[in-house]
Amino acid sequence: MGKIIQKAKLENAGDISAEQEGYITSDKIRSLDVNFLVDTGAAMICLPVDQIRSLGLRSKSKRDVITATGKVERMIYSPVQIRIFDREATLDVMELPEGVPPLLGYLALESLDLYPNPNKQILEGNPKYDGKMVMDLL
């Protein structure tokens, strides 16, 4: 079994709101193309602090996190809009130290209705619905 790397477009959700309300123009929306390591053991979208700064995200709160090296405290930041394929979702971001690869956690995968296929080393749409995005409310 190998690792899955997935490219995604991230945009500052606050900038998107400001553009929709007419406060900024669309060319002022801060965005970033990111190559994520798909990590079903991680909960959130996790970005190194340099990418968080590039997106202009605001700190919201701190949260205790269990990592391979033990319990640490990490900052949670304002949301990004994430786009993968034809799917998008708006989710908060957790910080990672610089130099650590961005992680795409299970909350994003569930929100986007994407499933890891470890044999092909790709993300794909829910096979239960022929790959189409269907939200489960049950």
ABEGO torsion letter per residue (X at the ends): XBBBBBBBBBBBAAAAAAAAAGABBAAABBBBBBBBBBBAABABBBBBAAAAAAAGBBBABBBBBBBAAEBBBBBBBBBBBBBBEABBBBBBBBBBBBGBBBBBBAAAAAAAGBBBBAAAGBBBBBAAAGGBBBBBAX
